[in-house]
């Protein structure tokens, strides 16, 4: 071996070709940082079957080929660029691997949103000696090796040939193993979130792009006129992952709504979500035109701008851009919350009556964005005394639980939601000086193993009904019914949807503007 006397710091090394460097780098990337991916795949396939082995092989080829092709594409600009990116990616991968293995997260767009939204105080909780070991062993040492490796300058023609060949091999592998397509389709979100460094880079870019679009394009809605002087309070409870199918109010054969079914709350029939995932649903229900990605002002900002006291309390995330004065999250509310339930949705009710009664505005609009039944850890969504149905699924790998355990855990979240809504109604009953209305609408439903599907997020066109059929429940105080001349008979017929939310809340406050649509206002009796 030839010693490089010109660079005394460098270890004995020789110049290696770019192609060789890329192939080794891609192999290292595939085998060092994808153990969680391999473990997940082994858990979810029948490895001893031929189809299982084919699935694993196809996955391996895809991960390796994507790395080879992208690494080569950087060399087309310069090998220095490749080394720089690969060195940074090694540290990023080490961090990603730590979070994936420690918290079982997948680095999809919503998770990147959670990570990038994490406050400094919260991120301190993640600091652990294990994290330092990951960063040194899997990040800094590989980066150092990458930086010190001496690579020839690139030859572009061979690089392009290798890229094309790799693409060909991948497509051929996918074609030959077409029988594995369904498996990949089913697990794509989880798999995509574990393929590093592409998962976190691409999903961060997608997230930033979304935010950029949200920031530049918001148009204000037209001026509002007030047609009545009714001084109301409206509480909109946005549910999470609650499906109508598991509410006894919607005909479920288990008693999951013991408390609200004893009140005069009304379950609106045939209610549908506009989408199967949180951000799109929360956007559309608060938009005048039901658009899942708003380019116009959302309802809370619109009302705030027209002298209504708007309070947004959240134990969740994914809301549209908001311009409201009183925005608080669960962590902030916990500071004033006492009792055993402050870790659950109930924290949103902390001093709510006091907040409403102390308002100096005529009308008060409160949004409570709950965590509801968010999976996969359904059993963590309710306090222990709400474990009405047993035994419950305690694995995040839902397919490992029996259908009964899964339904039990999920149904307990609905029992807790029932309690939460009943408590909200109780709070509103305490408010004497204003007509009060509560609307509860879930953002979307959930699959609990029907057709082999779990969780939600299936595109609308092919989504099963359970992901789109949602509970939409209203409760009105007696004075609200009188002031608005509403009676329960007018709610007999559906269908209802997220499109009703914006216009019905406008109606409940007696507000009108050129974007208000009386046909979508459920309180407006059309003669
Ligand atoms: Zn959701």
Boltz pocket constraint, residues with backbone or C-beta under 6 A from the ligand:
constraints:
  - pocket:
      binder: B
      contacts: [[A, 239], [A, 240], [A, 241], [A, 276], [A, 277], [A, 278], [A, 279], [A, 443], [A, 444]]
      max_distance: 6.0
